[in-house]
Amino acid sequence: MNITVYTTTTCPYCRMLKEYFNQNSIPFTEKLVDQDDQARQQMMLDSGGFLGVPFTTIEKEGLPKETVVGFDKARLDTILGINNDIH
């Protein structure tokens, strides 16, 4: 699995998203779109022109690339198979 997170240096939701991945021991690659023109161009290609952050792409072998706009914990839990329910 390959996860890329497009962020900016000042985005609080980006920090929350990175904490989520770290707390769940999920490796990811961060690309700062406010400092890297190439990263911004790639994000625009993957998102269909969307420029909001955080923007995440998740690639699993043999499956179509998944994209997540913002810090959508429920969607990420579903895509990644994480069950954080407390019983």
PDB file of N, CA, C and O in Angstrom:
ATOM      1  N   MET A   1       0.852  -1.179   0.000  1.00  0.00           N
ATOM      2  CA  MET A   1       0.000   0.000   0.000  1.00  0.00           C
ATOM      3  C   MET A   1       0.892   1.235   0.000  1.00  0.00           C
ATOM      4  O   MET A   1       1.919   1.282   0.677  1.00  0.00           O
ATOM      5  N   ASN A   2       0.477   2.230  -0.774  1.00  0.00           N
ATOM      6  CA  ASN A   2       1.236   3.470  -0.886  1.00  0.00           C
ATOM      7  C   ASN A   2       0.290   4.632  -0.582  1.00  0.00           C
ATOM      8  O   ASN A   2      -0.701   4.832  -1.284  1.00  0.00           O
ATOM      9  N   ILE A   3       0.600   5.394   0.464  1.00  0.00           N
ATOM     10  CA  ILE A   3      -0.242   6.526   0.865  1.00  0.00           C
ATOM     11  C   ILE A   3       0.551   7.809   0.694  1.00  0.00           C
ATOM     12  O   ILE A   3       1.673   7.933   1.186  1.00  0.00           O
ATOM     13  N   THR A   4      -0.052   8.768  -0.015  1.00  0.00           N
ATOM     14  CA  THR A   4       0.544  10.090  -0.178  1.00  0.00           C
ATOM     15  C   THR A   4      -0.415  11.113   0.400  1.00  0.00           C
ATOM     16  O   THR A   4      -1.606  11.112   0.089  1.00  0.00           O
ATOM     17  N   VAL A   5       0.118  11.988   1.247  1.00  0.00           N
ATOM     18  CA  VAL A   5      -0.674  13.031   1.880  1.00  0.00           C
ATOM     19  C   VAL A   5      -0.154  14.377   1.388  1.00  0.00           C
ATOM     20  O   VAL A   5       1.011  14.719   1.589  1.00  0.00           O
ATOM     21  N   TYR A   6      -1.032  15.131   0.744  1.00  0.00           N
ATOM     22  CA  TYR A   6      -0.688  16.470   0.272  1.00  0.00           C
ATOM     23  C   TYR A   6      -1.132  17.463   1.335  1.00  0.00           C
ATOM     24  O   TYR A   6      -2.304  17.503   1.709  1.00  0.00           O
ATOM     25  N   THR A   7      -0.180  18.274   1.825  1.00  0.00           N
ATOM     26  CA  THR A   7      -0.438  19.173   2.943  1.00  0.00           C
ATOM     27  C   THR A   7       0.181  20.542   2.679  1.00  0.00           C
ATOM     28  O   THR A   7       0.857  20.769   1.675  1.00  0.00           O
ATOM     29  N   THR A   8      -0.080  21.449   3.631  1.00  0.00           N
ATOM     30  CA  THR A   8       0.647  22.718   3.689  1.00  0.00           C
ATOM     31  C   THR A   8       1.243  22.837   5.086  1.00  0.00           C
ATOM     32  O   THR A   8       0.859  22.104   5.998  1.00  0.00           O
ATOM     33  N   THR A   9       2.167  23.748   5.245  1.00  0.00           N
ATOM     34  CA  THR A   9       2.860  23.901   6.525  1.00  0.00           C
ATOM     35  C   THR A   9       1.959  24.485   7.613  1.00  0.00           C
ATOM     36  O   THR A   9       2.258  24.331   8.797  1.00  0.00           O
ATOM     37  N   THR A  10       0.871  25.146   7.241  1.00  0.00           N
ATOM     38  CA  THR A  10       0.042  25.842   8.230  1.00  0.00           C
ATOM     39  C   THR A  10      -1.314  25.193   8.498  1.00  0.00           C
ATOM     40  O   THR A  10      -2.093  25.724   9.290  1.00  0.00           O
ATOM     41  N   CYS A  11      -1.614  24.078   7.870  1.00  0.00           N
ATOM     42  CA  CYS A  11      -2.952  23.482   7.926  1.00  0.00           C
ATOM     43  C   CYS A  11      -3.161  22.630   9.181  1.00  0.00           C
ATOM     44  O   CYS A  11      -2.472  21.624   9.354  1.00  0.00           O
ATOM     45  N   PRO A  12      -4.108  23.012  10.072  1.00  0.00           N
ATOM     46  CA  PRO A  12      -4.341  22.215  11.278  1.00  0.00           C
ATOM     47  C   PRO A  12      -4.936  20.838  10.978  1.00  0.00           C
ATOM     48  O   PRO A  12      -4.644  19.878  11.692  1.00  0.00           O
ATOM     49  N   TYR A  13      -5.757  20.724   9.944  1.00  0.00           N
ATOM     50  CA  TYR A  13      -6.335  19.415   9.600  1.00  0.00           C
ATOM     51  C   TYR A  13      -5.273  18.479   9.039  1.00  0.00           C
ATOM     52  O   TYR A  13      -5.366  17.259   9.179  1.00  0.00           O
ATOM     53  N   CYS A  14      -4.263  19.065   8.405  1.00  0.00           N
ATOM     54  CA  CYS A  14      -3.140  18.254   7.915  1.00  0.00           C
ATOM     55  C   CYS A  14      -2.402  17.638   9.100  1.00  0.00           C
ATOM     56  O   CYS A  14      -2.033  16.464   9.061  1.00  0.00           O
ATOM     57  N   ARG A  15      -2.188  18.422  10.149  1.00  0.00           N
ATOM     58  CA  ARG A  15      -1.531  17.905  11.355  1.00  0.00           C
ATOM     59  C   ARG A  15      -2.356  16.783  11.971  1.00  0.00           C
ATOM     60  O   ARG A  15      -1.803  15.766  12.390  1.00  0.00           O
ATOM     61  N   MET A  16      -3.676  16.960  12.028  1.00  0.00           N
ATOM     62  CA  MET A  16      -4.554  15.924  12.582  1.00  0.00           C
ATOM     63  C   MET A  16      -4.468  14.638  11.759  1.00  0.00           C
ATOM     64  O   MET A  16      -4.429  13.541  12.316  1.00  0.00           O
ATOM     65  N   LEU A  17      -4.438  14.778  10.447  1.00  0.00           N
ATOM     66  CA  LEU A  17      -4.355  13.617   9.562  1.00  0.00           C
ATOM     67  C   LEU A  17      -3.039  12.872   9.770  1.00  0.00           C
ATOM     68  O   LEU A  17      -3.025  11.643   9.848  1.00  0.00           O
ATOM     69  N   LYS A  18      -1.936  13.613   9.860  1.00  0.00           N
ATOM     70  CA  LYS A  18      -0.637  12.974  10.067  1.00  0.00           C
ATOM     71  C   LYS A  18      -0.596  12.269  11.426  1.00  0.00           C
ATOM     72  O   LYS A  18      -0.034  11.179  11.540  1.00  0.00           O
ATOM     73  N   GLU A  19      -1.185  12.882  12.453  1.00  0.00           N
ATOM     74  CA  GLU A  19      -1.267  12.240  13.776  1.00  0.00           C
ATOM     75  C   GLU A  19      -2.071  10.945  13.695  1.00  0.00           C
ATOM     76  O   GLU A  19      -1.702   9.947  14.314  1.00  0.00           O
ATOM     77  N   TYR A  20      -3.162  10.955  12.940  1.00  0.00           N
ATOM     78  CA  TYR A  20      -3.995   9.765  12.754  1.00  0.00           C
ATOM     79  C   TYR A  20      -3.162   8.622  12.173  1.00  0.00           C
ATOM     80  O   TYR A  20      -3.195   7.502  12.684  1.00  0.00           O
ATOM     81  N   PHE A  21      -2.416   8.910  11.103  1.00  0.00           N
ATOM     82  CA  PHE A  21      -1.579   7.874  10.490  1.00  0.00           C
ATOM     83  C   PHE A  21      -0.508   7.391  11.469  1.00  0.00           C
ATOM     84  O   PHE A  21      -0.269   6.188  11.578  1.00  0.00           O
ATOM     85  N   ASN A  22       0.135   8.313  12.178  1.00  0.00           N
ATOM     86  CA  ASN A  22       1.180   7.929  13.127  1.00  0.00           C
ATOM     87  C   ASN A  22       0.623   7.096  14.280  1.00  0.00           C
ATOM     88  O   ASN A  22       1.242   6.111  14.683  1.00  0.00           O
ATOM     89  N   GLN A  23      -0.538   7.478  14.814  1.00  0.00           N
ATOM     90  CA  GLN A  23      -1.151   6.727  15.916  1.00  0.00           C
ATOM     91  C   GLN A  23      -1.529   5.313  15.493  1.00  0.00           C
ATOM     92  O   GLN A  23      -1.527   4.397  16.316  1.00  0.00           O
ATOM     93  N   ASN A  24      -1.851   5.131  14.221  1.00  0.00           N
ATOM     94  CA  ASN A  24      -2.225   3.814  13.706  1.00  0.00           C
ATOM     95  C   ASN A  24      -1.053   3.096  13.045  1.00  0.00           C
ATOM     96  O   ASN A  24      -1.237   2.064  12.400  1.00  0.00           O
ATOM     97  N   SER A  25       0.160   3.646  13.208  1.00  0.00           N
ATOM     98  CA  SER A  25       1.396   3.062  12.653  1.00  0.00           C
ATOM     99  C   SER A  25       1.279   2.778  11.157  1.00  0.00           C
ATOM    100  O   SER A  25       1.666   1.713  10.676  1.00  0.00           O
ATOM    101  N   ILE A  26       0.736   3.759  10.437  1.00  0.00           N
ATOM    102  CA  ILE A  26       0.561   3.629   8.990  1.00  0.00           C
ATOM    103  C   ILE A  26       1.569   4.549   8.304  1.00  0.00           C
ATOM    104  O   ILE A  26       1.518   5.768   8.469  1.00  0.00           O
ATOM    105  N   PRO A  27       2.488   3.957   7.532  1.00  0.00           N
ATOM    106  CA  PRO A  27       3.476   4.801   6.839  1.00  0.00           C
ATOM    107  C   PRO A  27       2.830   5.598   5.703  1.00  0.00           C
ATOM    108  O   PRO A  27       1.915   5.122   5.031  1.00  0.00           O
ATOM    109  N   PHE A  28       3.325   6.811   5.508  1.00  0.00           N
ATOM    110  CA  PHE A  28       2.818   7.668   4.445  1.00  0.00           C
ATOM    111  C   PHE A  28       3.927   8.583   3.963  1.00  0.00           C
ATOM    112  O   PHE A  28       4.928   8.787   4.650  1.00  0.00           O
ATOM    113  N   THR A  29       3.735   9.129   2.777  1.00  0.00           N
ATOM    114  CA  THR A  29       4.644  10.124   2.229  1.00  0.00           C
ATOM    115  C   THR A  29       3.924  11.456   2.256  1.00  0.00           C
ATOM    116  O   THR A  29       2.794  11.571   1.780  1.00  0.00           O
ATOM    117  N   GLU A  30       4.579  12.463   2.813  1.00  0.00           N
ATOM    118  CA  GLU A  30       3.986  13.807   2.855  1.00  0.00           C
ATOM    119  C   GLU A  30       4.585  14.657   1.750  1.00  0.00           C
ATOM    120  O   GLU A  30       5.794  14.652   1.522  1.00  0.00           O
ATOM    121  N   LYS A  31       3.706  15.393   1.064  1.00  0.00           N
ATOM    122  CA  LYS A  31       4.148  16.339   0.043  1.00  0.00           C
ATOM    123  C   LYS A  31       3.560  17.700   0.377  1.00  0.00           C
ATOM    124  O   LYS A  31       2.342  17.859   0.460  1.00  0.00           O
ATOM    125  N   LEU A  32       4.434  18.676   0.568  1.00  0.00           N
ATOM    126  CA  LEU A  32       4.016  20.032   0.938  1.00  0.00           C
ATOM    127  C   LEU A  32       3.731  20.847  -0.315  1.00  0.00           C
ATOM    128  O   LEU A  32       4.650  21.283  -1.009  1.00  0.00           O
ATOM    129  N   VAL A  33       2.457  21.045  -0.594  1.00  0.00           N
ATOM    130  CA  VAL A  33       2.079  21.729  -1.839  1.00  0.00           C
ATOM    131  C   VAL A  33       2.328  23.229  -1.792  1.00  0.00           C
ATOM    132  O   VAL A  33       2.305  23.887  -2.832  1.00  0.00           O
ATOM    133  N   ASP A  34       2.568  23.787  -0.595  1.00  0.00           N
ATOM    134  CA  ASP A  34       2.882  25.214  -0.521  1.00  0.00           C
ATOM    135  C   ASP A  34       4.388  25.467  -0.695  1.00  0.00           C
ATOM    136  O   ASP A  34       4.823  26.618  -0.727  1.00  0.00           O
ATOM    137  N   GLN A  35       5.175  24.397  -0.808  1.00  0.00           N
ATOM    138  CA  GLN A  35       6.619  24.545  -1.001  1.00  0.00           C
ATOM    139  C   GLN A  35       7.146  23.790  -2.218  1.00  0.00           C
ATOM    140  O   GLN A  35       8.303  23.962  -2.600  1.00  0.00           O
ATOM    141  N   ASP A  36       6.305  22.957  -2.828  1.00  0.00           N
ATOM    142  CA  ASP A  36       6.762  22.071  -3.900  1.00  0.00           C
ATOM    143  C   ASP A  36       5.790  22.146  -5.082  1.00  0.00           C
ATOM    144  O   ASP A  36       4.694  21.586  -5.042  1.00  0.00           O
ATOM    145  N   ASP A  37       6.220  22.853  -6.134  1.00  0.00           N
ATOM    146  CA  ASP A  37       5.357  23.036  -7.308  1.00  0.00           C
ATOM    147  C   ASP A  37       4.998  21.705  -7.964  1.00  0.00           C
ATOM    148  O   ASP A  37       3.873  21.533  -8.435  1.00  0.00           O
ATOM    149  N   GLN A  38       5.941  20.765  -8.000  1.00  0.00           N
ATOM    150  CA  GLN A  38       5.681  19.462  -8.600  1.00  0.00           C
ATOM    151  C   GLN A  38       4.598  18.714  -7.809  1.00  0.00           C
ATOM    152  O   GLN A  38       3.716  18.086  -8.394  1.00  0.00           O
ATOM    153  N   ALA A  39       4.675  18.788  -6.492  1.00  0.00           N
ATOM    154  CA  ALA A  39       3.672  18.135  -5.642  1.00  0.00           C
ATOM    155  C   ALA A  39       2.297  18.751  -5.885  1.00  0.00           C
ATOM    156  O   ALA A  39       1.296  18.038  -5.956  1.00  0.00           O
ATOM    157  N   ARG A  40       2.249  20.074  -6.011  1.00  0.00           N
ATOM    158  CA  ARG A  40       0.968  20.756  -6.265  1.00  0.00           C
ATOM    159  C   ARG A  40       0.385  20.309  -7.605  1.00  0.00           C
ATOM    160  O   ARG A  40      -0.818  20.070  -7.711  1.00  0.00           O
ATOM    161  N   GLN A  41       1.233  20.195  -8.625  1.00  0.00           N
ATOM    162  CA  GLN A  41       0.765  19.746  -9.944  1.00  0.00           C
ATOM    163  C   GLN A  41       0.232  18.311  -9.873  1.00  0.00           C
ATOM    164  O   GLN A  41      -0.805  18.007 -10.462  1.00  0.00           O
ATOM    165  N   GLN A  42       0.939  17.425  -9.151  1.00  0.00           N
ATOM    166  CA  GLN A  42       0.495  16.038  -9.021  1.00  0.00           C
ATOM    167  C   GLN A  42      -0.836  15.968  -8.270  1.00  0.00           C
ATOM    168  O   GLN A  42      -1.721  15.197  -8.641  1.00  0.00           O
ATOM    169  N   MET A  43      -0.975  16.767  -7.225  1.00  0.00           N
ATOM    170  CA  MET A  43      -2.229  16.798  -6.478  1.00  0.00           C
ATOM    171  C   MET A  43      -3.374  17.254  -7.379  1.00  0.00           C
ATOM    172  O   MET A  43      -4.466  16.688  -7.324  1.00  0.00           O
ATOM    173  N   MET A  44      -3.137  18.262  -8.199  1.00  0.00           N
ATOM    174  CA  MET A  44      -4.180  18.741  -9.102  1.00  0.00           C
ATOM    175  C   MET A  44      -4.587  17.655 -10.095  1.00  0.00           C
ATOM    176  O   MET A  44      -5.768  17.523 -10.414  1.00  0.00           O
ATOM    177  N   LEU A  45      -3.622  16.878 -10.585  1.00  0.00           N
ATOM    178  CA  LEU A  45      -3.935  15.768 -11.495  1.00  0.00           C
ATOM    179  C   LEU A  45      -4.783  14.713 -10.793  1.00  0.00           C
ATOM    180  O   LEU A  45      -5.792  14.258 -11.332  1.00  0.00           O
ATOM    181  N   ASP A  46      -4.368  14.328  -9.590  1.00  0.00           N
ATOM    182  CA  ASP A  46      -5.063  13.265  -8.846  1.00  0.00           C
ATOM    183  C   ASP A  46      -6.445  13.699  -8.362  1.00  0.00           C
ATOM    184  O   ASP A  46      -7.351  12.875  -8.233  1.00  0.00           O
ATOM    185  N   SER A  47      -6.600  15.002  -8.094  1.00  0.00           N
ATOM    186  CA  SER A  47      -7.847  15.486  -7.501  1.00  0.00           C
ATOM    187  C   SER A  47      -8.816  16.074  -8.519  1.00  0.00           C
ATOM    188  O   SER A  47      -9.927  16.466  -8.163  1.00  0.00           O
ATOM    189  N   GLY A  48      -8.407  16.137  -9.769  1.00  0.00           N
ATOM    190  CA  GLY A  48      -9.261  16.763 -10.774  1.00  0.00           C
ATOM    191  C   GLY A  48      -9.283  18.275 -10.665  1.00  0.00           C
ATOM    192  O   GLY A  48     -10.266  18.910 -11.046  1.00  0.00           O
ATOM    193  N   GLY A  49      -8.199  18.865 -10.145  1.00  0.00           N
ATOM    194  CA  GLY A  49      -8.081  20.316 -10.049  1.00  0.00           C
ATOM    195  C   GLY A  49      -8.361  20.882  -8.675  1.00  0.00           C
ATOM    196  O   GLY A  49      -8.246  22.091  -8.475  1.00  0.00           O
ATOM    197  N   PHE A  50      -8.727  20.036  -7.721  1.00  0.00           N
ATOM    198  CA  PHE A  50      -9.014  20.480  -6.360  1.00  0.00           C
ATOM    199  C   PHE A  50      -7.723  20.920  -5.684  1.00  0.00           C
ATOM    200  O   PHE A  50      -6.696  20.254  -5.819  1.00  0.00           O
ATOM    201  N   LEU A  51      -7.762  22.034  -4.959  1.00  0.00           N
ATOM    202  CA  LEU A  51      -6.558  22.556  -4.316  1.00  0.00           C
ATOM    203  C   LEU A  51      -6.643  22.586  -2.796  1.00  0.00           C
ATOM    204  O   LEU A  51      -5.736  23.114  -2.153  1.00  0.00           O
ATOM    205  N   GLY A  52      -7.703  22.036  -2.193  1.00  0.00           N
ATOM    206  CA  GLY A  52      -7.814  22.032  -0.730  1.00  0.00           C
ATOM    207  C   GLY A  52      -6.945  20.954  -0.112  1.00  0.00           C
ATOM    208  O   GLY A  52      -6.700  19.912  -0.719  1.00  0.00           O
ATOM    209  N   VAL A  53      -6.482  21.215   1.098  1.00  0.00           N
ATOM    210  CA  VAL A  53      -5.682  20.232   1.829  1.00  0.00           C
ATOM    211  C   VAL A  53      -6.325  19.963   3.185  1.00  0.00           C
ATOM    212  O   VAL A  53      -7.060  20.810   3.693  1.00  0.00           O
ATOM    213  N   PRO A  54      -6.067  18.819   3.769  1.00  0.00           N
ATOM    214  CA  PRO A  54      -5.243  17.754   3.224  1.00  0.00           C
ATOM    215  C   PRO A  54      -5.969  16.988   2.119  1.00  0.00           C
ATOM    216  O   PRO A  54      -7.198  16.923   2.091  1.00  0.00           O
ATOM    217  N   PHE A  55      -5.198  16.424   1.229  1.00  0.00           N
ATOM    218  CA  PHE A  55      -5.697  15.561   0.173  1.00  0.00           C
ATOM    219  C   PHE A  55      -4.841  14.304   0.195  1.00  0.00           C
ATOM    220  O   PHE A  55      -3.613  14.381   0.169  1.00  0.00           O
ATOM    221  N   THR A  56      -5.491  13.148   0.242  1.00  0.00           N
ATOM    222  CA  THR A  56      -4.776  11.882   0.407  1.00  0.00           C
ATOM    223  C   THR A  56      -5.079  10.942  -0.749  1.00  0.00           C
ATOM    224  O   THR A  56      -6.226  10.812  -1.179  1.00  0.00           O
ATOM    225  N   THR A  57      -4.029  10.287  -1.247  1.00  0.00           N
ATOM    226  CA  THR A  57      -4.230   9.204  -2.215  1.00  0.00           C
ATOM    227  C   THR A  57      -3.754   7.910  -1.564  1.00  0.00           C
ATOM    228  O   THR A  57      -2.716   7.872  -0.903  1.00  0.00           O
ATOM    229  N   ILE A  58      -4.533   6.856  -1.765  1.00  0.00           N
ATOM    230  CA  ILE A  58      -4.207   5.546  -1.211  1.00  0.00           C
ATOM    231  C   ILE A  58      -4.228   4.542  -2.356  1.00  0.00           C
ATOM    232  O   ILE A  58      -5.255   4.335  -3.003  1.00  0.00           O
ATOM    233  N   GLU A  59      -3.080   3.927  -2.592  1.00  0.00           N
ATOM    234  CA  GLU A  59      -2.951   2.942  -3.661  1.00  0.00           C
ATOM    235  C   GLU A  59      -2.704   1.568  -3.045  1.00  0.00           C
ATOM    236  O   GLU A  59      -1.723   1.356  -2.331  1.00  0.00           O
ATOM    237  N   LYS A  60      -3.613   0.641  -3.335  1.00  0.00           N
ATOM    238  CA  LYS A  60      -3.451  -0.749  -2.907  1.00  0.00           C
ATOM    239  C   LYS A  60      -3.261  -1.580  -4.162  1.00  0.00           C
ATOM    240  O   LYS A  60      -3.904  -1.339  -5.183  1.00  0.00           O
ATOM    241  N   GLU A  61      -2.377  -2.553  -4.077  1.00  0.00           N
ATOM    242  CA  GLU A  61      -2.051  -3.376  -5.247  1.00  0.00           C
ATOM    243  C   GLU A  61      -3.301  -4.014  -5.834  1.00  0.00           C
ATOM    244  O   GLU A  61      -4.080  -4.653  -5.127  1.00  0.00           O
ATOM    245  N   GLY A  62      -3.483  -3.829  -7.145  1.00  0.00           N
ATOM    246  CA  GLY A  62      -4.593  -4.442  -7.847  1.00  0.00           C
ATOM    247  C   GLY A  62      -5.927  -3.730  -7.707  1.00  0.00           C
ATOM    248  O   GLY A  62      -6.937  -4.205  -8.226  1.00  0.00           O
ATOM    249  N   LEU A  63      -5.946  -2.591  -7.010  1.00  0.00           N
ATOM    250  CA  LEU A  63      -7.194  -1.841  -6.808  1.00  0.00           C
ATOM    251  C   LEU A  63      -7.036  -0.425  -7.364  1.00  0.00           C
ATOM    252  O   LEU A  63      -5.921   0.086  -7.460  1.00  0.00           O
ATOM    253  N   PRO A  64      -8.157   0.209  -7.730  1.00  0.00           N
ATOM    254  CA  PRO A  64      -8.072   1.605  -8.193  1.00  0.00           C
ATOM    255  C   PRO A  64      -7.586   2.520  -7.061  1.00  0.00           C
ATOM    256  O   PRO A  64      -7.800   2.237  -5.882  1.00  0.00           O
ATOM    257  N   LYS A  65      -6.939   3.606  -7.439  1.00  0.00           N
ATOM    258  CA  LYS A  65      -6.457   4.589  -6.461  1.00  0.00           C
ATOM    259  C   LYS A  65      -7.657   5.227  -5.761  1.00  0.00           C
ATOM    260  O   LYS A  65      -8.607   5.665  -6.408  1.00  0.00           O
ATOM    261  N   GLU A  66      -7.596   5.272  -4.427  1.00  0.00           N
ATOM    262  CA  GLU A  66      -8.632   5.939  -3.621  1.00  0.00           C
ATOM    263  C   GLU A  66      -8.134   7.343  -3.288  1.00  0.00           C
ATOM    264  O   GLU A  66      -6.941   7.548  -3.064  1.00  0.00           O
ATOM    265  N   THR A  67      -9.055   8.306  -3.256  1.00  0.00           N
ATOM    266  CA  THR A  67      -8.694   9.655  -2.848  1.00  0.00           C
ATOM    267  C   THR A  67      -9.612  10.101  -1.717  1.00  0.00           C
ATOM    268  O   THR A  67     -10.793   9.758  -1.681  1.00  0.00           O
ATOM    269  N   VAL A  68      -9.041  10.877  -0.792  1.00  0.00           N
ATOM    270  CA  VAL A  68      -9.805  11.382   0.339  1.00  0.00           C
ATOM    271  C   VAL A  68      -9.532  12.876   0.455  1.00  0.00           C
ATOM    272  O   VAL A  68      -8.382  13.306   0.553  1.00  0.00           O
ATOM    273  N   VAL A  69     -10.605  13.657   0.441  1.00  0.00           N
ATOM    274  CA  VAL A  69     -10.500  15.106   0.589  1.00  0.00           C
ATOM    275  C   VAL A  69     -10.715  15.447   2.057  1.00  0.00           C
ATOM    276  O   VAL A  69     -11.679  14.996   2.674  1.00  0.00           O
ATOM    277  N   GLY A  70      -9.810  16.247   2.610  1.00  0.00           N
ATOM    278  CA  GLY A  70      -9.921  16.644   4.010  1.00  0.00           C
ATOM    279  C   GLY A  70      -9.518  15.513   4.941  1.00  0.00           C
ATOM    280  O   GLY A  70      -8.990  14.490   4.505  1.00  0.00           O
ATOM    281  N   PHE A  71      -9.775  15.709   6.224  1.00  0.00           N
ATOM    282  CA  PHE A  71      -9.503  14.670   7.220  1.00  0.00           C
ATOM    283  C   PHE A  71     -10.823  13.966   7.507  1.00  0.00           C
ATOM    284  O   PHE A  71     -11.525  14.294   8.464  1.00  0.00           O
ATOM    285  N   ASP A  72     -11.143  12.996   6.662  1.00  0.00           N
ATOM    286  CA  ASP A  72     -12.385  12.225   6.768  1.00  0.00           C
ATOM    287  C   ASP A  72     -12.050  10.899   7.457  1.00  0.00           C
ATOM    288  O   ASP A  72     -11.813   9.886   6.799  1.00  0.00           O
ATOM    289  N   LYS A  73     -12.037  10.926   8.798  1.00  0.00           N
ATOM    290  CA  LYS A  73     -11.602   9.771   9.583  1.00  0.00           C
ATOM    291  C   LYS A  73     -12.428   8.529   9.282  1.00  0.00           C
ATOM    292  O   LYS A  73     -11.871   7.441   9.130  1.00  0.00           O
ATOM    293  N   ALA A  74     -13.730   8.670   9.195  1.00  0.00           N
ATOM    294  CA  ALA A  74     -14.596   7.513   8.943  1.00  0.00           C
ATOM    295  C   ALA A  74     -14.258   6.857   7.606  1.00  0.00           C
ATOM    296  O   ALA A  74     -14.190   5.631   7.511  1.00  0.00           O
ATOM    297  N   ARG A  75     -14.049   7.663   6.590  1.00  0.00           N
ATOM    298  CA  ARG A  75     -13.712   7.108   5.260  1.00  0.00           C
ATOM    299  C   ARG A  75     -12.343   6.451   5.287  1.00  0.00           C
ATOM    300  O   ARG A  75     -12.153   5.380   4.712  1.00  0.00           O
ATOM    301  N   LEU A  76     -11.378   7.096   5.960  1.00  0.00           N
ATOM    302  CA  LEU A  76     -10.043   6.510   6.071  1.00  0.00           C
ATOM    303  C   LEU A  76     -10.098   5.179   6.817  1.00  0.00           C
ATOM    304  O   LEU A  76      -9.474   4.205   6.397  1.00  0.00           O
ATOM    305  N   ASP A  77     -10.847   5.137   7.927  1.00  0.00           N
ATOM    306  CA  ASP A  77     -11.001   3.891   8.681  1.00  0.00           C
ATOM    307  C   ASP A  77     -11.527   2.784   7.769  1.00  0.00           C
ATOM    308  O   ASP A  77     -11.042   1.654   7.815  1.00  0.00           O
ATOM    309  N   THR A  78     -12.519   3.113   6.942  1.00  0.00           N
ATOM    310  CA  THR A  78     -13.114   2.124   6.043  1.00  0.00           C
ATOM    311  C   THR A  78     -12.107   1.647   4.995  1.00  0.00           C
ATOM    312  O   THR A  78     -11.938   0.444   4.796  1.00  0.00           O
ATOM    313  N   ILE A  79     -11.447   2.580   4.332  1.00  0.00           N
ATOM    314  CA  ILE A  79     -10.483   2.221   3.286  1.00  0.00           C
ATOM    315  C   ILE A  79      -9.339   1.388   3.857  1.00  0.00           C
ATOM    316  O   ILE A  79      -8.887   0.425   3.237  1.00  0.00           O
ATOM    317  N   LEU A  80      -8.877   1.771   5.049  1.00  0.00           N
ATOM    318  CA  LEU A  80      -7.701   1.122   5.638  1.00  0.00           C
ATOM    319  C   LEU A  80      -8.054  -0.085   6.512  1.00  0.00           C
ATOM    320  O   LEU A  80      -7.162  -0.782   6.996  1.00  0.00           O
ATOM    321  N   GLY A  81      -9.350  -0.331   6.714  1.00  0.00           N
ATOM    322  CA  GLY A  81      -9.760  -1.474   7.524  1.00  0.00           C
ATOM    323  C   GLY A  81      -9.473  -1.286   8.995  1.00  0.00           C
ATOM    324  O   GLY A  81      -9.156  -2.246   9.698  1.00  0.00           O
ATOM    325  N   ILE A  82      -9.583  -0.055   9.466  1.00  0.00           N
ATOM    326  CA  ILE A  82      -9.322   0.241  10.880  1.00  0.00           C
ATOM    327  C   ILE A  82     -10.652   0.306  11.620  1.00  0.00           C
ATOM    328  O   ILE A  82     -11.571   1.008  11.200  1.00  0.00           O
ATOM    329  N   ASN A  83     -10.746  -0.423  12.711  1.00  0.00           N
ATOM    330  CA  ASN A  83     -11.951  -0.411  13.537  1.00  0.00           C
ATOM    331  C   ASN A  83     -11.596   0.193  14.874  1.00  0.00           C
ATOM    332  O   ASN A  83     -10.986  -0.469  15.714  1.00  0.00           O
ATOM    333  N   ASN A  84     -11.972   1.451  15.085  1.00  0.00           N
ATOM    334  CA  ASN A  84     -11.653   2.151  16.331  1.00  0.00           C
ATOM    335  C   ASN A  84     -12.844   2.229  17.279  1.00  0.00           C
ATOM    336  O   ASN A  84     -12.851   3.035  18.210  1.00  0.00           O
ATOM    337  N   ASP A  85     -13.864   1.379  17.039  1.00  0.00           N
ATOM    338  CA  ASP A  85     -15.030   1.384  17.937  1.00  0.00           C
ATOM    339  C   ASP A  85     -14.631   0.872  19.311  1.00  0.00           C
ATOM    340  O   ASP A  85     -13.837  -0.061  19.435  1.00  0.00           O
ATOM    341  N   ILE A  86     -15.186   1.490  20.332  1.00  0.00           N
ATOM    342  CA  ILE A  86     -14.941   1.054  21.715  1.00  0.00           C
ATOM    343  C   ILE A  86     -16.193   0.335  22.188  1.00  0.00           C
ATOM    344  O   ILE A  86     -17.286   0.901  22.186  1.00  0.00           O
ATOM    345  N   HIS A  87     -16.026  -0.916  22.593  1.00  0.00           N
ATOM    346  CA  HIS A  87     -17.162  -1.718  23.065  1.00  0.00           C
ATOM    347  C   HIS A  87     -17.034  -1.976  24.540  1.00  0.00           C
ATOM    348  O   HIS A  87     -17.892  -2.634  25.128  1.00  0.00           O
TER     349      HIS A  87
END
